[in-house]
Amino acid sequence: MSIISRILDYNKKFVDQNKYEEFQTTKYPNKKIVIITCMDTRLLELLPKAMGLKNGDAKIIKNAGAIVSHPFGSIMRSILVAIYELKVEEVCVIGHHGCGMVGLQSSSLLDAAKQKKVSQEQIDVLTNSGIKLSKWLSGFQCVEESVTNSVHLIKNHPLLPDSIAVHGMVIHPETGKLERIIDGYSKVASND
């Protein structure tokens, strides 16, 4: 039986037994916060519990490394939707220690792609089309610096209201300990 088949079988029981009822909430986050964090599996339940969040408290956006890499990409669009359509008042970027994006090189990803039968010709087409795979598929060297860069990109976006606090944190994936890197309240007060 495939993974998806097992998931769908479980889901049928979940729905039939009304287990969804304990998770019912509105689309508006109770704590009026959007969190951008890493897709690391260790954070799935740990991060919300370490922050005291329950279902319905926050909008959580996940990607590899908690990176906001482009001012007009899907992560930034989601942040703006959360602010303007879903009543979010604060943004928090949360990276983590031991992130797989630390030191990640595009060459290792491209080698793995080739092993999965992506041809060098396909890679060359992308490169010759002006896509800088070496930048797009690379990670970062320091999680604190990456969080700072993402906070800076968000805070300086032309469509972000000055009243929105943008925080930066790093979480320890074993203990859940949070370290504040950027205090978004001081940035709001100084109109950075």
Phi and psi restraints in degrees (value plus and minus 20) as a CYANA .aco file:
   2 SER   PHI     -95.4   -55.4
   2 SER   PSI     144.8   184.8
   3 ILE   PHI     -78.6   -38.6
   3 ILE   PSI     -66.3   -26.3
   4 ILE   PHI     -85.3   -45.3
   4 ILE   PSI     -58.5   -18.5
   5 SER   PHI     -82.0   -42.0
   5 SER   PSI     -62.9   -22.9
   6 ARG   PHI     -84.0   -44.0
   6 ARG   PSI     -60.2   -20.2
   7 ILE   PHI     -83.2   -43.2
   7 ILE   PSI     -65.0   -25.0
   8 LEU   PHI     -86.5   -46.5
   8 LEU   PSI     -57.5   -17.5
   9 ASP   PHI     -82.1   -42.1
   9 ASP   PSI     -66.0   -26.0
  10 TYR   PHI     -81.4   -41.4
  10 TYR   PSI     -63.0   -23.0
  11 ASN   PHI     -80.1   -40.1
  11 ASN   PSI     -59.4   -19.4
  12 LYS   PHI     -79.6   -39.6
  12 LYS   PSI     -65.3   -25.3
  13 LYS   PHI     -84.5   -44.5
  13 LYS   PSI     -61.5   -21.5
  14 PHE   PHI     -76.7   -36.7
  14 PHE   PSI     -67.3   -27.3
  15 VAL   PHI     -91.8   -51.8
  15 VAL   PSI     -65.8   -25.8
  16 ASP   PHI     -79.5   -39.5
  16 ASP   PSI     -52.5   -12.5
  17 GLN   PHI    -113.7   -73.7
  17 GLN   PSI      -9.9    30.1
  18 ASN   PHI      36.1    76.1
  18 ASN   PSI      11.1    51.1
  19 LYS   PHI     -88.7   -48.7
  19 LYS   PSI     -35.7     4.3
  20 TYR   PHI     -89.7   -49.7
  20 TYR   PSI     -41.1    -1.1
  21 GLU   PHI     -78.1   -38.1
  21 GLU   PSI     -56.0   -16.0
  22 GLU   PHI     -89.9   -49.9
  22 GLU   PSI     -33.6     6.4
  23 PHE   PHI    -122.1   -82.1
  23 PHE   PSI     -19.2    20.8
  24 GLN   PHI     -88.6   -48.6
  24 GLN   PSI     114.5   154.5
  25 THR   PHI    -179.3  -139.3
  25 THR   PSI    -195.3  -155.3
  26 THR   PHI    -116.0   -76.0
  26 THR   PSI     156.1   196.1
  27 LYS   PHI     -99.2   -59.2
  27 LYS   PSI     -29.1    10.9
  28 TYR   PHI    -111.9   -71.9
  28 TYR   PSI     106.4   146.4
  29 PRO   PHI     -89.8   -49.8
  29 PRO   PSI     108.1   148.1
  30 ASN   PHI     -77.3   -37.3
  30 ASN   PSI     -57.7   -17.7
  31 LYS   PHI    -113.2   -73.2
  31 LYS   PSI     -16.1    23.9
  32 LYS   PHI      33.9    73.9
  32 LYS   PSI      23.2    63.2
  33 ILE   PHI    -151.6  -111.6
  33 ILE   PSI     125.5   165.5
  34 VAL   PHI    -136.0   -96.0
  34 VAL   PSI     113.5   153.5
  35 ILE   PHI    -135.6   -95.6
  35 ILE   PSI     109.7   149.7
  36 ILE   PHI    -127.0   -87.0
  36 ILE   PSI     100.5   140.5
  37 THR   PHI    -162.3  -122.3
  37 THR   PSI     158.2   198.2
  38 CYS   PHI    -101.2   -61.2
  38 CYS   PSI     136.1   176.1
  39 MET   PHI    -103.2   -63.2
  39 MET   PSI     -14.6    25.4
  40 ASP   PHI     -70.9   -30.9
  40 ASP   PSI     112.1   152.1
  41 THR   PHI     -82.3   -42.3
  41 THR   PSI     -46.8    -6.8
  42 ARG   PHI     -86.5   -46.5
  42 ARG   PSI     -38.7     1.3
  43 LEU   PHI    -115.2   -75.2
  43 LEU   PSI     -27.5    12.5
  44 LEU   PHI     -70.6   -30.6
  44 LEU   PSI     -72.7   -32.7
  45 GLU   PHI    -124.7   -84.7
  45 GLU   PSI     -49.8    -9.8
  46 LEU   PHI     -81.9   -41.9
  46 LEU   PSI     -68.1   -28.1
  47 LEU   PHI     -78.4   -38.4
  47 LEU   PSI     -73.2   -33.2
  48 PRO   PHI     -80.1   -40.1
  48 PRO   PSI     -60.0   -20.0
  49 LYS   PHI     -87.7   -47.7
  49 LYS   PSI     -59.5   -19.5
  50 ALA   PHI     -86.3   -46.3
  50 ALA   PSI     -43.2    -3.2
  51 MET   PHI    -119.1   -79.1
  51 MET   PSI     -21.1    18.9
  52 GLY   PHI      51.0    91.0
  52 GLY   PSI      10.4    50.4
  53 LEU   PHI    -116.8   -76.8
  53 LEU   PSI     120.6   160.6
  54 LYS   PHI    -135.0   -95.0
  54 LYS   PSI     149.8   189.8
  55 ASN   PHI     -73.5   -33.5
  55 ASN   PSI     109.7   149.7
  56 GLY   PHI      74.8   114.8
  56 GLY   PSI     -26.9    13.1
  57 ASP   PHI    -100.8   -60.8
  57 ASP   PSI     -52.4   -12.4
  58 ALA   PHI    -166.5  -126.5
  58 ALA   PSI     135.8   175.8
  59 LYS   PHI    -109.1   -69.1
  59 LYS   PSI     109.7   149.7
  60 ILE   PHI    -143.2  -103.2
  60 ILE   PSI     102.0   142.0
  61 ILE   PHI    -131.0   -91.0
  61 ILE   PSI     108.1   148.1
  62 LYS   PHI    -141.8  -101.8
  62 LYS   PSI     122.4   162.4
  63 ASN   PHI    -175.3  -135.3
  63 ASN   PSI     157.5   197.5
  64 ALA   PHI     -87.6   -47.6
  64 ALA   PSI      92.3   132.3
  65 GLY   PHI      67.9   107.9
  65 GLY   PSI     -19.4    20.6
  66 ALA   PHI      36.7    76.7
  66 ALA   PSI      20.6    60.6
  67 ILE   PHI    -119.4   -79.4
  67 ILE   PSI     109.1   149.1
  68 VAL   PHI    -121.3   -81.3
  68 VAL   PSI      81.8   121.8
  69 SER   PHI    -118.5   -78.5
  69 SER   PSI     -35.1     4.9
  70 HIS   PHI    -162.4  -122.4
  70 HIS   PSI     112.2   152.2
  71 PRO   PHI     -85.6   -45.6
  71 PRO   PSI     -37.1     2.9
  72 PHE   PHI    -144.5  -104.5
  72 PHE   PSI      10.6    50.6
  73 GLY   PHI    -112.4   -72.4
  73 GLY   PSI    -198.0  -158.0
  74 SER   PHI     -87.9   -47.9
  74 SER   PSI     -49.9    -9.9
  75 ILE   PHI     -87.1   -47.1
  75 ILE   PSI     -68.4   -28.4
  76 MET   PHI     -84.7   -44.7
  76 MET   PSI     -58.1   -18.1
  77 ARG   PHI     -81.3   -41.3
  77 ARG   PSI     -62.7   -22.7
  78 SER   PHI     -82.5   -42.5
  78 SER   PSI     -59.2   -19.2
  79 ILE   PHI     -81.4   -41.4
  79 ILE   PSI     -65.9   -25.9
  80 LEU   PHI     -85.9   -45.9
  80 LEU   PSI     -59.2   -19.2
  81 VAL   PHI     -81.7   -41.7
  81 VAL   PSI     -63.3   -23.3
  82 ALA   PHI     -79.9   -39.9
  82 ALA   PSI     -60.1   -20.1
  83 ILE   PHI     -91.3   -51.3
  83 ILE   PSI     -72.1   -32.1
  84 TYR   PHI    -104.2   -64.2
  84 TYR   PSI     -45.9    -5.9
  85 GLU   PHI    -131.0   -91.0
  85 GLU   PSI     -40.6    -0.6
  86 LEU   PHI    -142.0  -102.0
  86 LEU   PSI      -6.2    33.8
  87 LYS   PHI      47.3    87.3
  87 LYS   PSI       6.5    46.5
  88 VAL   PHI     -94.3   -54.3
  88 VAL   PSI     119.8   159.8
  89 GLU   PHI    -138.9   -98.9
  89 GLU   PSI     -30.9     9.1
  90 GLU   PHI    -161.3  -121.3
  90 GLU   PSI     131.4   171.4
  91 VAL   PHI    -143.9  -103.9
  91 VAL   PSI     120.2   160.2
  92 CYS   PHI    -157.3  -117.3
  92 CYS   PSI     100.5   140.5
  93 VAL   PHI    -115.5   -75.5
  93 VAL   PSI     104.3   144.3
  94 ILE   PHI    -146.6  -106.6
  94 ILE   PSI      86.0   126.0
  95 GLY   PHI    -107.6   -67.6
  95 GLY   PSI    -197.0  -157.0
  96 HIS   PHI    -167.4  -127.4
  96 HIS   PSI     131.9   171.9
  97 HIS   PHI     -86.7   -46.7
  97 HIS   PSI     130.2   170.2
  98 GLY   PHI      51.7    91.7
  98 GLY   PSI       4.8    44.8
  99 CYS   PHI     -91.8   -51.8
  99 CYS   PSI     118.6   158.6
 100 GLY   PHI     -86.7   -46.7
 100 GLY   PSI     -33.8     6.2
 101 MET   PHI    -101.6   -61.6
 101 MET   PSI     -33.9     6.1
 102 VAL   PHI     -88.5   -48.5
 102 VAL   PSI     100.4   140.4
 103 GLY   PHI      56.9    96.9
 103 GLY   PSI     -16.6    23.4
 104 LEU   PHI     -84.0   -44.0
 104 LEU   PSI     110.8   150.8
 105 GLN   PHI    -129.9   -89.9
 105 GLN   PSI     119.8   159.8
 106 SER   PHI     -79.2   -39.2
 106 SER   PSI     -52.4   -12.4
 107 SER   PHI     -80.8   -40.8
 107 SER   PSI     -58.5   -18.5
 108 SER   PHI     -89.4   -49.4
 108 SER   PSI     -57.0   -17.0
 109 LEU   PHI     -86.8   -46.8
 109 LEU   PSI     -62.8   -22.8
 110 LEU   PHI     -87.8   -47.8
 110 LEU   PSI     -56.0   -16.0
 111 ASP   PHI     -82.4   -42.4
 111 ASP   PSI     -62.8   -22.8
 112 ALA   PHI     -84.5   -44.5
 112 ALA   PSI     -57.6   -17.6
 113 ALA   PHI     -82.8   -42.8
 113 ALA   PSI     -61.6   -21.6
 114 LYS   PHI     -83.7   -43.7
 114 LYS   PSI     -57.1   -17.1
 115 GLN   PHI     -85.9   -45.9
 115 GLN   PSI     -44.4    -4.4
 116 LYS   PHI    -114.1   -74.1
 116 LYS   PSI      -2.1    37.9
 117 LYS   PHI      58.5    98.5
 117 LYS   PSI       2.5    42.5
 118 VAL   PHI    -102.7   -62.7
 118 VAL   PSI     104.6   144.6
 119 SER   PHI     -99.9   -59.9
 119 SER   PSI     136.3   176.3
 120 GLN   PHI     -80.7   -40.7
 120 GLN   PSI     -52.9   -12.9
 121 GLU   PHI     -81.1   -41.1
 121 GLU   PSI     -62.9   -22.9
 122 GLN   PHI     -82.7   -42.7
 122 GLN   PSI     -61.0   -21.0
 123 ILE   PHI     -85.3   -45.3
 123 ILE   PSI     -62.5   -22.5
 124 ASP   PHI     -83.1   -43.1
 124 ASP   PSI     -58.3   -18.3
 125 VAL   PHI     -79.5   -39.5
 125 VAL   PSI     -65.2   -25.2
 126 LEU   PHI     -82.6   -42.6
 126 LEU   PSI     -66.9   -26.9
 127 THR   PHI     -82.0   -42.0
 127 THR   PSI     -64.3   -24.3
 128 ASN   PHI     -90.7   -50.7
 128 ASN   PSI     -34.9     5.1
 129 SER   PHI    -108.0   -68.0
 129 SER   PSI     -17.6    22.4
 130 GLY   PHI      74.6   114.6
 130 GLY   PSI     -14.7    25.3
 131 ILE   PHI    -102.6   -62.6
 131 ILE   PSI     101.3   141.3
 132 LYS   PHI    -107.0   -67.0
 132 LYS   PSI      61.2   101.2
 133 LEU   PHI     -78.7   -38.7
 133 LEU   PSI     -53.0   -13.0
 134 SER   PHI     -83.1   -43.1
 134 SER   PSI     -50.7   -10.7
 135 LYS   PHI    -106.7   -66.7
 135 LYS   PSI     -66.3   -26.3
 136 TRP   PHI     -83.8   -43.8
 136 TRP   PSI     -54.8   -14.8
 137 LEU   PHI    -120.6   -80.6
 137 LEU   PSI      -6.1    33.9
 138 SER   PHI    -120.7   -80.7
 138 SER   PSI     136.5   176.5
 139 GLY   PHI    -116.1   -76.1
 139 GLY   PSI    -160.7  -120.7
 140 PHE   PHI    -160.3  -120.3
 140 PHE   PSI     149.0   189.0
 141 GLN   PHI    -118.1   -78.1
 141 GLN   PSI     -45.3    -5.3
 142 CYS   PHI    -160.2  -120.2
 142 CYS   PSI     100.8   140.8
 143 VAL   PHI     -83.4   -43.4
 143 VAL   PSI     -58.2   -18.2
 144 GLU   PHI     -83.7   -43.7
 144 GLU   PSI     -60.8   -20.8
 145 GLU   PHI     -86.6   -46.6
 145 GLU   PSI     -59.8   -19.8
 146 SER   PHI     -83.4   -43.4
 146 SER   PSI     -64.2   -24.2
 147 VAL   PHI     -81.1   -41.1
 147 VAL   PSI     -64.6   -24.6
 148 THR   PHI     -79.6   -39.6
 148 THR   PSI     -64.0   -24.0
 149 ASN   PHI     -82.1   -42.1
 149 ASN   PSI     -62.3   -22.3
 150 SER   PHI     -86.6   -46.6
 150 SER   PSI     -62.4   -22.4
 151 VAL   PHI     -80.5   -40.5
 151 VAL   PSI     -64.6   -24.6
 152 HIS   PHI     -80.8   -40.8
 152 HIS   PSI     -64.4   -24.4
 153 LEU   PHI     -81.3   -41.3
 153 LEU   PSI     -64.4   -24.4
 154 ILE   PHI     -84.5   -44.5
 154 ILE   PSI     -70.8   -30.8
 155 LYS   PHI     -82.6   -42.6
 155 LYS   PSI     -50.6   -10.6
 156 ASN   PHI    -116.8   -76.8
 156 ASN   PSI      -8.9    31.1
 157 HIS   PHI     -89.4   -49.4
 157 HIS   PSI     116.6   156.6
 158 PRO   PHI     -84.4   -44.4
 158 PRO   PSI     -40.0     0.0
 159 LEU   PHI    -118.6   -78.6
 159 LEU   PSI     -17.8    22.2
 160 LEU   PHI    -107.9   -67.9
 160 LEU   PSI     105.0   145.0
 161 PRO   PHI     -86.3   -46.3
 161 PRO   PSI     125.6   165.6
 162 ASP   PHI     -79.8   -39.8
 162 ASP   PSI     -44.4    -4.4
 163 SER   PHI     -96.2   -56.2
 163 SER   PSI     -28.4    11.6
 164 ILE   PHI    -106.3   -66.3
 164 ILE   PSI     100.7   140.7
 165 ALA   PHI     -97.7   -57.7
 165 ALA   PSI     112.6   152.6
 166 VAL   PHI    -140.7  -100.7
 166 VAL   PSI      91.5   131.5
 167 HIS   PHI    -121.5   -81.5
 167 HIS   PSI     137.5   177.5
 168 GLY   PHI    -150.7  -110.7
 168 GLY   PSI     111.0   151.0
 169 MET   PHI    -160.2  -120.2
 169 MET   PSI     142.5   182.5
 170 VAL   PHI    -149.5  -109.5
 170 VAL   PSI     114.4   154.4
 171 ILE   PHI    -130.5   -90.5
 171 ILE   PSI     125.6   165.6
 172 HIS   PHI    -106.8   -66.8
 172 HIS   PSI     100.2   140.2
 173 PRO   PHI     -91.8   -51.8
 173 PRO   PSI     -28.3    11.7
 174 GLU   PHI    -117.3   -77.3
 174 GLU   PSI     -61.4   -21.4
 175 THR   PHI    -120.8   -80.8
 175 THR   PSI     -42.1    -2.1
 176 GLY   PHI      64.2   104.2
 176 GLY   PSI     -17.0    23.0
 177 LYS   PHI     -84.6   -44.6
 177 LYS   PSI     110.0   150.0
 178 LEU   PHI    -120.2   -80.2
 178 LEU   PSI     117.1   157.1
 179 GLU   PHI    -136.9   -96.9
 179 GLU   PSI     107.2   147.2
 180 ARG   PHI    -102.3   -62.3
 180 ARG   PSI     105.1   145.1
 181 ILE   PHI    -118.4   -78.4
 181 ILE   PSI     -62.3   -22.3
 182 ILE   PHI    -152.8  -112.8
 182 ILE   PSI     105.1   145.1
 183 ASP   PHI    -108.5   -68.5
 183 ASP   PSI      84.2   124.2
 184 GLY   PHI     -84.3   -44.3
 184 GLY   PSI     -43.0    -3.0
 185 TYR   PHI     -89.0   -49.0
 185 TYR   PSI     -57.3   -17.3
 186 SER   PHI     -90.7   -50.7
 186 SER   PSI     -50.1   -10.1
 187 LYS   PHI     -89.6   -49.6
 187 LYS   PSI     -56.1   -16.1
 188 VAL   PHI     -88.1   -48.1
 188 VAL   PSI     -63.3   -23.3
 189 ALA   PHI     -83.0   -43.0
 189 ALA   PSI     -57.1   -17.1
 190 SER   PHI    -110.9   -70.9
 190 SER   PSI     -20.3    19.7
 191 ASN   PHI      33.5    73.5
 191 ASN   PSI      25.4    65.4
